[in-house]
Each structure stands twice: as C-alpha cells, then as structure tokens.
Amino acid sequence: MAQLRPLNPELEEIARTELNEVKSRIPADLEALREWIKKEPHLKARTDDQFLIAFLRFCKYSLESAKKRIDYFYTYKSSAKDLLKSRHIDDKIIDIARSGIFCTLPKPKGPGGPRIHVMRMGNINPALHTVQDIFRFHIMRCEIETNSDDNWNIAGVIEIMDFSKIPFGILKQFEANLFRQMSSVLEYGIPTNLLGTHIVNASKEAQLILGIIRNVMKQKELLNIHPNLESLQQAIGKEYLPAEFGGTNSSFDESEKNYEKLLMTYKSYFDEDDQYGVDEKLRQGENGINDLFGGSTSGSFRKLDID
C-alpha cells in the first residue's frame, strides 16, 4: 500500500477528474516509476511515494512525462551548482526565511484551491542577499512543498508580488542567462502549475515596464498588474489575503514563524541531498538537458476509467 497523505474530498475529486488519478492503481503507478529510476544508471533520485506522486499528478499520470520532469529536476540541480550553491539549510537560508521576503499563507484559495504565496521585494537587502540566494531559497521551498503541500501540487499556486520599495541593487544583479536558468527549472522541473502572478504596489514606471512585458507574453492572463490594493482584494478575495493586505488569512509575521518551523523539519532532508542527482558519464544516450522539453511531451496519457 502506498504511503501517502489522505486528500481532502475536494482535492481527491480534482485528482480523479482532472489528473487521471485512479486510487486502486496508485501503488502500481508508483512502482513503475520507481523501477524506471532503478534502471537509469545516470540518475539517483528519491523514490519515496509522496515525492514521486507529486510528479505523476502534475503530469496527469503520463509516465513518460513524469520521467522527463524528474530527469530534468535532477539534471538541473547537478549542472547548476554555481547558481544553487549549497543545498543545506544554512544561516543564509534561515535569514531569508526570517526576513519577510517570502510568505506562504496558511489557507489556500478554497479547500480544493491553489496555495497562495506572497513575495515582498522591498524586504530584500542587497548587502545580504544575492539573486542566487533568493533563488536557492525559492527552489528549496518548492521542494518542501512538493513533499508537504497537496494543494500546491494538485491545484497549483498563485504568486503575489509586492513591488513596494524594490532595492535597485537587486535589480542590477539580474542577467538574461540567469533569468533563463531560473525560468527553466521553475517551468520544466517543479511539479506545480503557476495559475497567476499578481503585482501590487508597483510604481508608475514599473507598471509601464510590466505592461510591456505582459504584451509580449504568450499567456498574458498569467500576469496581473493591480493599480491599488483594492484591485488585488477583488481579484483574490479578502479572506485569502494576509492582514497587511486587508485580509483575514493570517499575517506575514505569523506565517513566517510557522514556515520557519516547517523549514527546520527538513534540515536532515537537505543535509542528505548531495547524494541525489545525475552523473552524465553514465547517461545512456545524449544529454537531454537542452531538449528534454523541446518537443511534444504528451506521452501515453492514461484515459479515465468510466463506470
């Protein structure tokens, strides 16, 4: 029997109707993915049930798509040591957790709804935090959520970004290649769907730039620029926003303290993380990091069983 957290009724229904999940077949699906990992000489990946099912659910139980995403996830982590640096929960990671830059709100947007993140750009201190530090924290947070948050994995995530008092020093650190690397692992390696990014408290100049960016995006609906807090409240709902944004979904301070506790429970998880990754010398076939998702990844999507 699979060792998994039980889903609430709303998420269970989404998994069944939208993600092709068949409860009776979960153990066999997990074992098929585990057997593939064992047979790949270049890949050493985690094989526990909760970790693997996140990828199967995201890929709607296409085994081929789940294989590619897991391969990319570990290939990227092994090839981007300069960007990800240490994978341990060190003083830098703890400081970022306490800084108020990132906030995971406790209540999702409904029982079967997406998780809600808030990022406060003005809390970034360029003298202490680099773009690499921020990204390393974010990837580690995503991996914790892969293992711990069913709403995040099944229903997706909404990102709210507060542009108040953005330090110019952090903006100067962004480079095109760095941005491409970050976007690549978030898009192709992390098993969740970004349902929308909501920008609030941006200056007129920032709104103009963001508007230009939005106009050239393929999925324009994913970027929402709010001229004021009232607009954000209407889009998300006050009951899902923190007290500082006029809502009732906890507060930044309380959410940060709760998240730090969760973070520290994963210390041993990340301490042992160096053993996982890929060895390109052992890979059979070409290194696919550049084209893992270059073509179609439809795979053999399982059809729903209809009674």
N, C-alpha and C positions, 0 to 999 in steps of 0.2 A: 504494500500500500504506500502511495506517495505521501511524503512528509511535508504537507502544505498547510498554510493558514486557511481556515474556512472563510469563504467570501460571504459578505452580506447579500441579501436577496437581490438587491439592485445590481450589484457588480456581477453576481452569478448569472443573472439574466443577460447582461451585456456580453459576458464571456461566451455564453451559449449562442446567442443570436447574431452577434457581430464578429466574434473572434473564432467561431467554429469549434468551441471547446465542448468535448463530449466527456463527461466525468468518468465514465466507465473505461475510457481509453487513455486517460492521462498517464497511468503507470507505463503502458506500452510506448506512448509517445516520448516520455522522458527517457526510457531505456534505449530507444532508437537513437536519440541524440547523444546519449552517454556512450553508446557503442561506437558511434562515428568519431567522437573525441578520442577514444582509446586507440583508434586505428590511424589517427593522424600523427605521424612521428614528429612533426614540427611544432605541434600545439600542445601546451599544457594548460588546461583550463579547469576552473571549478566545475564540479559535477553534482553538487547538491541540488535537490529537487526545486527549492524555492528560487535559486538563481537561474536554473535552466528554463523553468516555466515562464519566466518573465520574457525570454526571447521567443519562446513558442507562441505565447499570447500576442506579443507585438506583431509577429509575422503571420498571425491567423492560422497557425498550425501548418504552415508550409515548412517542411523540414529543410528544404534546400535554402530557403531564405534565412531561416534561423542559423544554419551552418555558416552562411556568409557573414551574417551580422556578428556572430561570436568570433569568427576568424578575424574580422576587421577590428573588433573591440580589442583583442589581444595583440594583433599585429601593430595597431596604432600605439598601444601602450609600450610595446617593446621598441618601437622605432622613434619615439618622441621623448627620449629621456631628457633632452635639453629643455623641453617645454614642461613636462610633467615633474621633472626633478624627483625628489624623494616621494615615495608613496606612503610614508609613515605620518601618523598624527603627531606632528612636532609643534614646537612653540609657535611657529608661523601660522599653522592651521588653526590652533586654538585661539590665537589673537584675532584672526579673521572671523572666527565663529562668534567672538565676543564684541566685535567692532560694530555690529549692526548693519553690515553691508548686505548680508543675505538674511532672509526671513522666510521660513516655511510655516504657513498659517495652519493651525490645528484642524480647522473644519474645511473639508473640500466643498466644492460648489454643488452641494446636494449629496445624498448617500452614495449615489452611483456616478457622481460628477468628478471633474478633474481636480487635482491638487492645485493650490494657489501659492505661488512664490512671489516675494517682493524683493527687489534689489534697490538699495538706496545708494546711488552713485556718489552722493556728497560725503558719505562716510568713508570713502577710500582715501587713505593717506599715502600719497606717492612717495613720501620719505620712508614708509614702512612696507608698502605693498606694491609689488610689480604686477603687470598684466599676467605674467606667468603664475604668480602666487594666487591671484584671483581665479584663474582658470583651473589650476590644480585643485583648489578647494571645491570649485563647482563640479568637476569630474568626480571627485571623491564623494560629494553629496549625491550625485546621480547614482553612483554605485551603491550607496547606502539605501537609496530609495528603490533601486532595483530589487534589493533583498527584503525591504521592510514595508513598502507602501503599495498596496494593491490598487488604490485609486490612481496613483501616478502611473502605474504600469498599464492598467486596463482602460482607464478613462482619459488619461493624458494630463497635461499641465498647462496652466495659464501663468504667464510671466508678467508681473507688473514692475515697471522700472521708473523710479522716482529720479528725475533729472535735476533736482534741486542742487545747486552749488557743486556741479561737477568740477573736480580739480583738473586744471589744464595739464598738469604734469602727467596724469594718467593717460590722457588722450594722445599725448605725444609719443607714447610707447607703442601705440597700435601701428603695425605694419601689414601690408597686404598679405604676405606669405603667412604671417602669424594668424591673421584673421581666417585665412583659408584652412589652416590646420585645425583651428578651434571649431569652425563650422563643420568641417568634415567629420570629426569624431562625434559631434552632437547629432548630426543628421544621420550618419550611417552606422554608428556603433552603439548608441544609447537606446534601450528599448522603451521609448515612450513617444507619444505624439505631442508636439507643441501646438496647442489649439489657438494660441494668440498671444501677442506681445502688446501690452498696453503701456504707453508712455504718458507720464503725467508730470506737471511742473517743469516743463521744458521752456527755455527762453524762446523768444520770437525767432532768434537766429537759429537755434537748434530745431525748432519746429519747421523752419524753412528747409533745412538740410534733410531732416527726416522725411519731409514731404517729397523731396526729390528722390530719395532712396525708395520710398514707397511706390512711386510712379514707375520705377523700373523693375520692381519685384514681380515674379511670376504669380505669387499668391498674395496679392495686395491686401486681402482681407485679414491676413495674419498680423499686420502692423496697424495698430490703432493709436492715433495721436489725440490726446484729450486736452482741450484748451484750459480746462479747470477741473477741480476735484469733483464738482457736481456731475460732470460728464462721465467720469470714471465710476462714480456711485451708480449712475443709471445703467452703465454697461455691465457691471459686475454684480451689483446688489449690495446694499449696506451691510446686510447680515453676513456677508462673506469677506468684508474688508476689516482691517485692524482698527482699533480705537483711534489711532492717529490719523486715519483717513475717514473718520466719521462713522466707523462701523462697529460691529459687536463681535468680531471674530478674534478675540484675544487682543493682545497688544504686542508691539515689537519687543519690548523688554521681556515679557513673559515667554513669547515664542522663542527668543534667542536662548534663554536659560534652559528651556525644555530641549531645544535642539542640541545644546552643548552636552547634555546628559546622554542623549542618543548617540552623538558622535563618539563619546568616550567608551561606549559599549562596543564600538567597532575597532578599538585600538589593536587587539590581537589579530583581528581580521586583516588589517592593513600591514601589521608587522610581518605577517607571513606572505604578503602579496608578491614579494620579489620572486618567488618560486614559479609564478604563473606568467605565461607569455608565449612567444614563438621563437624558434631557432630556425632562421631562414636557411641555414646549411642543410637542414633536414627536410625542408619542404619538398614535396613531390610535385613537380610542375613549376610553372612560372610564379614569381612573387606577384600576388594579385592585389597588393595594397592600392595600386593606382587604378585598377579596373574592376575591383570586386563588385562595384555597383554601376559600372559603366553602361551595362546593357540591361536587358529585362531580368527581373528577379522574381517573376511570377511563380516559378517553381511549380510544385504539384499541390496547389491549394486544395485542402480537403473540403469536400462538399458536406453540408449539414445533413444529418440523418433526420428524415421526416417520418414521423409516425403515421 
